[in-house]
Amino acid sequence: MKEQIRTKSLQIGFLFLASVVLFRIWHIQTADHFLKGRALAEWNAEETIQPMRGTIYDANGGVLAFDAPAYDMDIDLQAIEHNTPAKITELAQGLAQIVHAKEATIYAQLQQPNVIWLRMYPYLVHVPLATKEAVLKLFAKLNMQNDVNPYKTYRRIYPDGTFASEVIGFTDQHGHGAAGVELEYNQYLAGRPGISTFTQDTFGNPIPFQPVVRKPVQNGDSVYLTINSVIQRYAEQALAVIKQRFSPAHAAIIVADPNTGAILAMATLPDYNPNYFWRYNNSTLDTNWAISDPFEPGSTFKAVTLTGALATHSIQLNQTYMSGVDVVDGVPIHDWNLYGWGRLTYRQAMIYSSNVGFIHIGQAEGVQNFYTYLNRFGLTHKTGIDLPGEGDPIIFPEAHLNPVDFATMTFGQGLAVTPIQQIAAIGAIANGGNLLTPYVVQKIVSPSGKVIYNHHVHIVDHVAQAAIMRQVTNVMVQVVNNDPQGNVGEIPGYTVAGKTGTAEIPKPTGGYYKNLYNLSFIGYVPAYHPALEIYVTVSEAHHTAQWGDWVATPAARYVLQKSLAYLGIPPHTAPSAANFAPRDHYIVAPDVVGLPVHTATSVLERAGFNAHMVGSTGKVLEQWPAPGTKVPSGTNAWTFAPSDHPPGKVQVPNLSGMLMTEAMHVCSLVGLEMVPQGAGYALSQNLQPGKFVPVGTAIIVDFGPSP
């Protein structure tokens, strides 16, 4: 009996224990979310898919910035430190040769304490395919192939180096916009990352045939600028001459369409190469002299004072005054030549740039009207241009203004404005009275091709009647035509409205430097139907007399004359054959798609192109430049047609000497994937020209300065 009770008790005990175990298993599998989550975490992995950043184009569709495949190389320092010092030294030597750095710098990076995985910035971040392969080969040679991991990403490429760098900006080491358009429009350009979720094995590798849940990646939108690359090139050429001849502290040239506010060119000194932004100091990267720092404009400001006085009927242009010196509140203020020119009209005050004349004009206008027009011209606030870092003007508060300060403000001293403010203000005179918001982005296009943003001209204020603006334009034309310093700003065949400035630079401690000046020119052409407005400012020019006419005006004339020819704006007066400079010859790409190859070549050559063929049989399927594109005479043109070659293969073109943009188009036509290294002109390529390779083959092209 006792034996039966004991057996039954054991059976009940075992049954109870089995029930407890089974319940616990059921609970873990179905109800214990914590443990369930830990189990899933052990097996499930998530990977971020980086988007491709949007491309930046110029006004004509030329590529200014784009993303190319690249790699970040992570080095396992914990594994590296177990090697002999000699082997680590050999690794540092090899890496230094690959990334063109000092061996000591690389060695110090490899010796960092308390670092497990090293991402060596900037040497092994966003490196091209060729660099990645060289690094992997070096690690394999040293039997360290497991100590380095490449991660696929994208690197930002600026194919023309310093070209328009202050407008385009750059991206930092994390791929985020850090300056210029890259920063201002980062939310559009950056795109949105995707997410890939997968089941992994114990080594972290995806298990085959398991479902993968993805959040689709959204690549960045493309941004189209108002910058015209041809006009931008002219502006940069003019700045290069200024830099060589005058060694200024800084300088800027802005070219705009005064009818819309579109910025056609914006060039500054100093500039930088955004491909290697880390080589430059912060002051260069953060300062766009065209928009960021206000300064006393000098006589280019006189057009603003004159407009306000005429609009309020405070003066008439034929009224006279005695030039030379005026005493304001006991302080004598002289004209720039000290003795003046005798009795002048107010029209002549502008032509001779008489400071005394503008004191009289300002006093007739009155402080209240003067400030009203300062505000209407947008000189009391930022313009709102779509670039980061625009500076604030510095204007005396009207309530605390004394007579001497007011007197100097009338001729552009004692107040500070930015170049972009002056472009906007004088643009209002040029277009007949409307103050417009300047801008550099004309449209934004999604990856699907949908236009998601289109700029519309924004009128900030109506400054004055068109008749008043025409009066001011008449005087500015006479300034250029009758300039006592010489007719430097004249362009034969065109009527130019303009004004120079020679402004003293204030000391931080008060007063002005004796021999330092801001020299400038502002103007527009054709004066009565303006298509182009320009502002040139040069700070602290050396090796020259300190006159805007001697330094700034020649640069403005060069840019305007070249740009008028490029845009095909005909002269409205008969230029003298003796003094009219020959123009560059521009041609328009004819449409040769569908023509037989040799016929297309003849058509292109007759139009003034250097014709090149890819494929020699049948009819042209594609061409570059696109039909209707306006380019300088002698530009290379490429046609793509079928050719006798193995199926699925293409012939490698000779890219030597091409600009990166041109090489990109040619490779796209042929069907090759170009992997660029450097920037500028094509110097070498890893595939031999004429060789047949499979469609889609990567061709590595080295770019650099023109040989």
C-alpha positions in Angstrom: 0.0 0.0 0.0 2.8 2.4 1.0 4.6 1.5 -2.2 1.6 2.4 -4.3 1.2 5.8 -2.5 4.9 6.5 -3.1 4.7 5.6 -6.8 1.6 7.7 -7.3 3.2 10.7 -5.5 6.2 10.4 -7.8 4.0 10.2 -10.8 2.1 13.3 -9.7 5.4 15.1 -9.0 6.8 14.3 -12.4 3.6 15.3 -14.0 3.7 18.6 -12.1 7.3 19.3 -13.0 6.6 18.4 -16.7 3.7 20.8 -16.7 5.8 23.6 -15.2 8.5 23.0 -17.9 6.0 22.9 -20.7 4.3 26.1 -19.4 7.6 27.8 -19.2 8.5 26.8 -22.7 5.1 28.0 -24.0 5.5 31.3 -22.1 9.0 32.0 -23.5 7.9 31.2 -27.0 4.6 33.1 -27.0 4.4 35.5 -24.1 7.8 36.6 -23.0 8.4 39.5 -25.4 11.7 40.4 -23.8 13.4 37.1 -24.5 11.7 36.9 -27.8 13.1 40.2 -28.7 16.6 39.2 -27.7 16.3 36.0 -29.8 15.2 38.0 -32.8 18.0 40.5 -32.2 20.5 37.7 -32.4 19.3 36.6 -35.8 17.9 39.7 -37.4 20.1 42.5 -38.9 19.4 45.9 -40.4 21.5 47.6 -43.0 21.2 51.2 -44.1 21.3 51.9 -47.9 22.9 55.2 -48.6 21.2 57.4 -51.2 23.0 58.9 -54.1 23.2 62.7 -53.6 21.5 64.8 -56.3 23.6 66.3 -59.1 24.2 70.1 -59.4 23.9 71.5 -63.0 24.7 74.9 -64.4 22.1 76.9 -66.4 22.9 75.0 -69.6 22.8 71.5 -68.1 26.5 71.1 -67.5 27.5 69.0 -64.5 29.1 71.0 -61.6 28.8 68.3 -58.9 27.9 64.7 -58.8 28.2 61.5 -56.8 30.4 58.6 -57.8 30.8 55.2 -56.2 33.5 55.2 -53.5 34.6 53.3 -50.4 35.3 53.9 -46.7 38.2 51.7 -45.4 38.0 50.6 -41.8 41.1 49.2 -40.2 41.0 46.9 -37.2 43.7 48.5 -34.9 43.3 45.8 -32.2 44.4 43.2 -34.8 47.1 45.4 -36.2 48.8 45.9 -32.9 49.6 42.2 -32.6 52.0 42.5 -35.6 55.7 43.3 -35.3 56.8 47.0 -35.3 58.6 46.3 -38.6 55.4 45.1 -40.2 53.4 48.1 -39.0 56.1 50.4 -40.4 55.9 48.6 -43.7 52.1 49.0 -43.6 52.4 52.8 -42.9 54.9 53.1 -45.8 52.6 51.4 -48.2 49.5 53.4 -47.2 51.5 56.6 -47.4 52.5 55.9 -51.0 48.9 55.0 -51.9 47.2 58.1 -50.4 50.1 60.5 -51.0 50.6 61.4 -47.4 53.6 61.5 -45.0 54.6 58.2 -43.6 54.9 59.7 -40.1 51.3 60.9 -40.3 50.0 57.5 -41.3 52.1 55.7 -38.7 50.7 58.0 -35.9 47.2 57.2 -37.0 47.9 53.4 -36.7 49.3 53.9 -33.2 46.2 55.6 -31.7 45.3 54.2 -28.3 41.8 53.0 -27.3 40.6 52.8 -30.9 39.2 49.5 -32.2 38.1 50.4 -35.7 40.0 53.2 -37.4 38.5 55.2 -40.3 41.5 57.2 -41.3 40.2 60.7 -42.4 40.6 62.1 -45.0 43.0 59.5 -46.5 40.8 56.4 -46.5 37.3 58.0 -46.6 35.3 58.2 -49.8 38.2 56.7 -51.8 37.8 55.6 -55.5 37.8 52.0 -56.7 41.5 52.1 -57.7 42.6 53.3 -54.2 40.4 50.6 -52.5 42.0 47.9 -54.6 45.5 49.2 -53.9 44.8 49.2 -50.1 43.3 45.6 -50.2 46.3 44.4 -52.2 48.7 45.9 -49.7 47.0 44.3 -46.7 46.9 40.9 -48.5 50.6 41.2 -49.3 51.3 41.7 -45.5 48.9 38.8 -44.7 46.5 41.3 -43.0 43.6 40.8 -45.4 41.2 40.3 -42.5 42.2 43.5 -40.8 40.6 45.9 -43.2 37.0 46.2 -44.3 35.8 48.4 -47.2 32.2 49.8 -47.1 30.6 51.0 -50.3 29.5 54.6 -50.3 29.6 57.6 -52.6 32.0 60.5 -52.9 31.2 64.0 -54.1 33.1 65.0 -57.2 33.4 68.6 -58.5 34.7 68.1 -62.0 36.0 71.6 -62.6 37.8 72.0 -59.3 37.7 75.6 -58.0 35.2 76.6 -60.7 32.3 78.5 -59.0 33.3 77.0 -55.7 31.8 79.7 -53.6 28.4 79.2 -55.2 28.5 75.4 -55.3 30.0 74.8 -51.9 31.1 71.4 -50.7 30.1 68.4 -48.6 31.9 67.4 -45.4 33.4 64.0 -44.5 29.9 62.7 -43.6 28.5 63.7 -47.0 26.4 66.6 -45.6 26.3 70.0 -47.4 28.7 72.3 -45.6 28.7 75.5 -47.7 27.1 77.2 -50.8 24.2 75.5 -52.6 25.3 72.1 -51.1 24.3 73.5 -47.7 21.4 75.7 -48.6 19.6 73.0 -50.6 20.9 70.0 -48.6 17.3 68.8 -47.8 16.7 68.3 -51.5 20.2 67.1 -52.6 20.7 64.6 -49.7 17.8 62.2 -50.5 16.7 59.6 -47.9 18.4 56.4 -46.9 16.7 53.0 -47.4 16.7 50.1 -45.0 17.4 46.4 -45.6 16.4 43.9 -43.0 17.6 40.3 -43.2 18.2 37.1 -41.2 21.9 36.5 -40.5 23.9 33.5 -39.5 26.4 33.4 -36.7 29.0 35.2 -38.8 26.6 38.0 -39.6 26.1 36.9 -43.2 22.5 36.9 -44.8 20.9 33.4 -44.8 20.0 32.4 -48.3 16.3 32.2 -49.4 15.2 34.2 -46.3 12.8 37.1 -47.1 14.3 40.6 -47.1 12.2 43.6 -46.1 13.4 46.9 -47.6 12.5 50.5 -47.2 13.3 51.9 -50.6 16.2 54.3 -50.9 15.2 57.8 -52.2 18.1 59.4 -54.1 18.6 63.1 -54.0 16.9 65.7 -56.2 19.0 67.5 -58.9 19.5 71.3 -58.6 19.8 73.5 -61.6 21.7 76.8 -61.1 21.3 80.2 -62.9 25.1 80.2 -63.2 26.2 80.4 -66.9 29.4 78.5 -67.1 30.8 80.5 -70.0 30.2 83.9 -68.2 31.4 82.4 -65.0 34.6 81.4 -66.8 35.1 85.0 -68.1 34.6 86.3 -64.5 37.2 83.9 -63.2 39.6 84.8 -66.0 39.3 88.5 -65.1 39.9 87.7 -61.4 43.0 85.7 -62.3 44.4 88.8 -64.0 43.5 90.9 -61.0 45.2 88.4 -58.7 48.4 88.3 -60.8 48.7 92.1 -61.3 47.5 93.5 -58.0 47.7 90.8 -55.3 44.6 91.9 -53.5 43.5 90.8 -50.0 40.2 89.6 -51.6 38.0 90.4 -54.6 34.7 89.5 -56.2 32.9 89.7 -59.5 29.1 89.3 -59.7 27.2 89.2 -63.1 23.4 89.2 -62.9 20.4 89.6 -65.1 18.8 92.8 -63.8 15.4 91.9 -65.2 15.0 88.7 -63.1 17.7 88.8 -60.3 19.3 85.6 -61.7 23.0 85.4 -60.8 24.9 84.5 -64.0 28.3 84.4 -62.5 29.8 84.8 -59.0 33.6 84.6 -58.6 35.7 85.4 -55.6 39.2 85.6 -54.4 40.4 83.6 -52.5 38.7 80.5 -53.8 39.1 76.8 -53.0 38.9 73.4 -54.5 35.9 71.6 -52.9 37.4 68.2 -53.9 40.0 68.9 -51.2 38.3 71.3 -48.9 40.2 70.1 -45.8 43.4 71.7 -47.2 41.9 75.2 -46.7 41.4 77.3 -43.6 38.0 78.1 -42.2 38.0 81.7 -43.2 38.4 80.7 -46.9 35.7 78.1 -46.7 33.2 80.2 -44.7 33.6 83.5 -46.5 32.0 84.3 -49.8 33.2 87.9 -50.4 30.3 88.5 -52.9 27.7 88.2 -50.1 29.2 87.8 -46.7 31.1 90.9 -45.5 29.7 94.4 -45.8 32.1 97.3 -46.5 32.0 101.0 -47.3 31.1 101.1 -51.0 32.3 104.6 -51.9 31.2 106.3 -55.1 29.3 103.4 -56.6 26.7 104.3 -53.9 26.1 107.7 -55.4 23.5 106.4 -57.8 21.3 105.6 -54.8 21.6 109.1 -53.3 20.9 110.6 -56.7 17.8 108.4 -57.3 16.3 109.4 -54.0 16.9 113.1 -54.6 15.3 113.0 -58.1 12.4 110.8 -57.0 11.5 113.3 -54.2 12.0 116.2 -56.6 14.6 117.6 -54.2 17.0 118.6 -57.0 17.2 119.1 -60.7 20.2 117.8 -62.6 21.0 121.2 -64.1 21.3 122.9 -60.7 24.8 124.1 -59.8 27.0 124.2 -56.8 30.7 125.1 -56.0 32.9 122.1 -55.9 36.1 121.6 -53.9 35.3 121.8 -50.2 32.3 122.0 -48.0 32.3 122.6 -44.2 29.8 120.4 -42.3 29.3 121.2 -38.6 32.8 122.7 -38.6 34.5 119.8 -40.4 35.9 120.5 -43.9 35.2 117.7 -46.4 37.1 117.9 -49.7 36.6 116.5 -53.2 39.0 113.7 -54.2 41.2 116.2 -56.1 41.1 118.6 -53.1 40.4 121.8 -55.2 37.4 120.7 -57.2 36.5 121.8 -60.7 34.8 125.1 -60.0 31.1 125.4 -60.4 29.4 122.2 -61.6 25.9 120.9 -62.2 24.6 118.0 -60.2 24.8 115.9 -63.4 28.5 116.8 -63.5 28.8 115.9 -59.8 28.1 112.3 -60.8 30.4 112.4 -63.8 33.3 113.9 -61.8 32.4 111.9 -58.7 32.3 115.0 -56.6 31.8 114.2 -52.9 31.0 117.9 -52.2 28.3 117.7 -54.9 26.6 114.7 -53.2 26.7 116.4 -49.8 24.6 119.1 -51.4 22.3 116.6 -53.1 21.9 114.6 -49.8 21.2 117.8 -47.8 18.5 118.8 -50.4 17.0 115.3 -50.1 16.9 115.3 -46.3 17.7 112.6 -43.8 14.2 111.2 -43.7 13.9 110.8 -47.5 17.5 109.5 -47.7 16.6 106.7 -45.2 13.4 106.0 -47.0 15.3 105.2 -50.2 18.0 103.3 -48.4 15.2 101.0 -47.3 13.5 100.9 -50.7 16.8 99.9 -52.3 17.1 97.1 -49.9 20.2 98.5 -48.3 18.9 98.2 -44.7 18.4 94.5 -44.7 19.7 91.3 -46.4 18.7 90.6 -49.9 17.5 87.0 -49.1 19.7 85.4 -51.8 19.5 81.6 -51.6 23.0 81.1 -50.3 24.2 80.7 -46.7 26.2 83.3 -44.9 24.8 86.5 -46.3 26.0 89.4 -44.2 24.0 92.2 -42.6 24.5 95.8 -43.7 25.9 98.4 -41.2 23.9 101.6 -41.2 23.8 104.4 -38.6 20.4 104.5 -36.8 18.5 107.5 -38.2 17.7 108.8 -34.7 21.4 109.0 -33.8 22.8 110.4 -37.0 24.9 113.6 -36.8 25.5 116.0 -39.7 29.0 114.8 -40.5 28.1 111.2 -40.6 25.1 112.0 -42.9 27.4 114.0 -45.2 29.8 111.1 -45.7 27.0 108.6 -46.1 25.7 110.5 -49.2 28.9 109.6 -51.1 29.2 106.0 -49.8 31.4 106.3 -46.7 30.3 105.8 -43.2 27.9 102.9 -44.1 28.6 99.4 -45.1 26.8 97.1 -47.5 27.5 93.8 -49.3 28.3 93.4 -53.0 25.0 91.4 -53.5 23.1 94.3 -52.0 24.6 96.7 -54.5 23.8 94.3 -57.4 20.2 94.3 -56.2 20.0 98.0 -55.7 21.6 99.1 -59.0 19.6 96.4 -60.7 16.4 98.3 -59.7 17.7 101.3 -61.6 18.6 99.1 -64.6 15.2 97.4 -64.9 13.1 100.5 -64.5 12.3 100.5 -60.8 11.8 97.0 -59.3 14.0 95.8 -56.5 14.3 92.0 -57.0 15.5 89.2 -54.8 18.7 87.8 -56.3 18.9 84.0 -56.7 21.2 81.2 -57.9 18.8 78.2 -58.2 16.3 78.2 -61.1 14.7 74.8 -60.6 14.9 71.5 -58.7 14.1 68.1 -60.4 13.3 64.8 -58.7 15.0 61.6 -59.7 11.8 60.7 -61.7 12.2 63.9 -63.7 9.4 65.8 -62.1 10.1 69.5 -61.5 9.4 70.1 -57.8 10.5 73.7 -57.6 10.6 76.5 -60.2 11.9 79.9 -59.2 9.6 82.9 -59.9 10.8 86.4 -60.0 10.2 88.1 -56.6 9.6 91.8 -56.5 10.6 93.2 -53.1 9.7 96.8 -53.7 9.0 99.3 -56.4 11.8 101.9 -55.7 10.9 104.7 -58.1 9.2 105.5 -61.4 10.7 104.3 -64.6 11.2 107.9 -65.7 13.4 108.6 -62.7 15.4 105.5 -63.3 15.9 106.5 -66.9 17.3 109.9 -65.7 19.8 108.1 -63.5 20.7 105.8 -66.3 21.3 108.8 -68.6 23.8 110.2 -66.0 25.5 106.8 -65.5 26.0 106.5 -69.3 27.6 110.0 -69.3 29.8 108.8 -66.4 31.2 106.1 -68.6 31.4 108.2 -71.8 32.8 111.4 -70.2 34.9 109.9 -67.4 37.8 112.3 -66.6 40.0 109.4 -65.8 39.5 108.1 -69.3 36.9 106.1 -71.1 38.0 102.7 -69.7 34.5 101.3 -69.3 33.3 102.0 -72.9 32.5 99.0 -75.1 32.4 100.1 -78.8 29.0 99.5 -80.3 27.2 99.4 -76.9 25.9 102.0 -74.5 27.2 101.2 -71.0 25.8 102.7 -67.8 28.3 102.6 -64.9 30.0 104.1 -61.9 33.4 103.5 -60.2 34.2 103.6 -56.5 37.4 104.2 -54.5 36.5 103.8 -50.9 38.7 104.2 -47.8 39.0 101.2 -45.5 38.2 101.9 -41.8 40.6 100.9 -39.0 39.2 98.7 -36.2 40.3 101.3 -33.7 38.7 104.2 -35.6 39.7 106.4 -38.6 40.9 105.1 -42.0 44.0 103.5 -43.3 46.0 106.0 -45.5 46.9 103.6 -48.3 44.3 100.9 -48.3 41.2 101.1 -50.5 38.2 99.1 -51.8 38.2 99.7 -55.6 35.1 98.9 -57.6 32.9 99.3 -60.7 29.2 98.7 -61.1 27.2 99.0 -64.3 24.9 97.4 -66.9 24.6 97.0 -70.6 23.0 97.7 -73.0 22.0 100.7 -70.8 18.5 101.2 -72.1 17.6 97.5 -72.6 19.9 95.8 -70.0 20.8 92.2 -70.3 23.8 92.1 -68.0 24.7 93.8 -64.8 28.2 93.6 -63.2 29.9 94.5 -60.0 33.6 94.2 -59.5 35.2 94.9 -56.2 38.9 94.6 -55.3 40.2 95.1 -51.8 43.7 96.3 -50.9 45.1 96.3 -54.5 48.9 96.6 -54.7 51.4 97.9 -57.3 48.9 100.4 -58.7 47.3 103.8 -58.3 44.2 103.5 -56.1 41.4 104.2 -58.6 38.5 102.0 -59.5 39.0 102.9 -63.1 42.5 101.5 -63.1 41.8 98.2 -61.3 38.1 97.2 -61.4 36.7 98.8 -64.6 39.0 96.9 -67.0 37.9 93.6 -65.5 34.2 94.6 -65.9 34.8 95.6 -69.5 36.4 92.3 -70.3 33.6 90.2 -68.8 30.9 92.3 -70.4 32.4 92.4 -73.8 33.0 88.7 -73.9 29.6 87.9 -72.5 27.8 90.1 -75.0 29.5 88.3 -77.8 28.7 84.9 -76.3 25.0 85.8 -75.8 24.8 87.1 -79.3 23.5 90.6 -78.2 24.1 92.8 -81.3 25.7 96.3 -80.9 23.1 99.1 -81.3 25.6 101.6 -82.7 28.1 101.2 -85.5 31.5 100.3 -83.8 34.6 101.7 -85.2 36.7 99.1 -87.0 39.8 100.7 -85.5 38.9 100.2 -81.9 36.3 97.4 -81.8 38.0 94.3 -80.4 37.4 91.1 -82.3 34.9 88.8 -80.7 35.1 85.1 -79.9 33.2 83.1 -82.5 30.4 80.9 -81.1 28.6 78.2 -83.0 25.4 76.2 -82.5 25.4 72.4 -82.6 23.4 71.1 -85.6 21.1 68.1 -85.3 22.9 65.1 -86.9 20.9 62.3 -85.3 19.6 60.0 -88.1 22.2 61.1 -90.6 24.7 58.7 -92.1 27.9 58.8 -90.0 30.2 60.4 -92.7 27.5 62.9 -93.6 27.1 63.9 -89.9 30.8 64.3 -89.6 30.8 66.7 -92.6 27.9 68.7 -91.2 29.6 69.1 -87.8 32.9 70.1 -89.3 31.2 72.7 -91.6 29.5 74.1 -88.5 33.0 74.6 -86.9 33.3 71.5 -84.7 36.1 69.0 -84.3 34.1 65.9 -85.2 34.8 62.5 -83.6 33.0 59.2 -84.4 32.2 56.3 -82.1 31.1 53.6 -84.4 31.5 53.8 -88.2 28.5 52.2 -89.9 24.9 53.1 -90.3 23.2 56.2 -89.0 24.0 58.4 -85.9 22.0 57.3 -82.9 23.2 59.9 -80.4 25.3 63.1 -80.4 27.1 65.4 -78.0 26.8 68.4 -77.6 23.0 68.2 -77.9 21.4 69.9 -80.9 21.0 73.7 -80.3 23.8 73.9 -77.8 25.9 77.1 -78.2 29.6 76.6 -77.7 32.9 78.3 -78.8 34.2 77.4 -82.3 36.5 74.4 -82.4 34.7 72.5 -79.6 34.8 68.7 -79.8 31.6 67.0 -81.0 31.0 63.3 -80.7 28.6 61.0 -82.6 27.6 57.5 -81.7 26.6 54.9 -84.3 26.7 51.1 -84.7 30.0 49.6 -85.6 31.5 46.2 -86.5 32.4 44.7 -83.2 31.6 41.7 -81.1 28.1 41.6 -79.7 27.8 43.2 -76.3 31.1 45.0 -76.6 32.1 48.6 -77.2 35.2 50.3 -78.4 37.2 52.4 -75.8 37.5 56.1 -76.9 40.6 58.2 -76.4 39.7 60.6 -73.6 43.0 62.3 -73.4 42.8 66.1 -72.9 39.0 66.2 -72.3 37.4 68.1 -69.5 35.7 65.8 -67.1 32.2 66.8 -68.2 33.1 66.0 -71.8 34.6 62.7 -70.9 31.5 61.8 -68.9 29.2 62.4 -71.8 31.4 60.4 -74.2 31.6 57.4 -71.9 27.8 57.6 -71.4 27.3 57.6 -75.2 29.6 54.6 -75.6 28.2 52.6 -72.7 31.2 52.7 -70.3 31.1 53.5 -66.6 33.6 56.3 -65.9 35.4 56.2 -62.6 37.1 59.7 -62.3 40.1 60.4 -60.1 41.1 64.0 -59.5 39.6 67.0 -61.4 40.3 69.0 -64.5 41.6 67.5 -67.8 41.9 63.8 -68.6 45.6 62.8 -68.3 45.5 59.0 -68.5 43.0 56.1 -68.6 43.4 52.5 -67.6 41.8 51.0 -70.8 43.7 51.3 -74.0 41.9 53.4 -76.7 40.5 51.3 -79.5 40.2 48.1 -77.4 36.8 46.3 -77.3 35.4 45.7 -73.8 32.0 44.6 -72.5 29.2 47.2 -72.2 29.2 48.7 -68.7 32.9 48.2 -68.1 34.4 50.6 -65.6 37.1 52.9 -67.1 39.4 54.7 -64.6 40.4 58.1 -65.8 42.9 60.3 -64.0 42.3 64.1 -64.2 44.5 67.0 -63.4 45.6 70.5 -64.6 46.0 70.9 -68.3 49.4 69.7 -69.4 
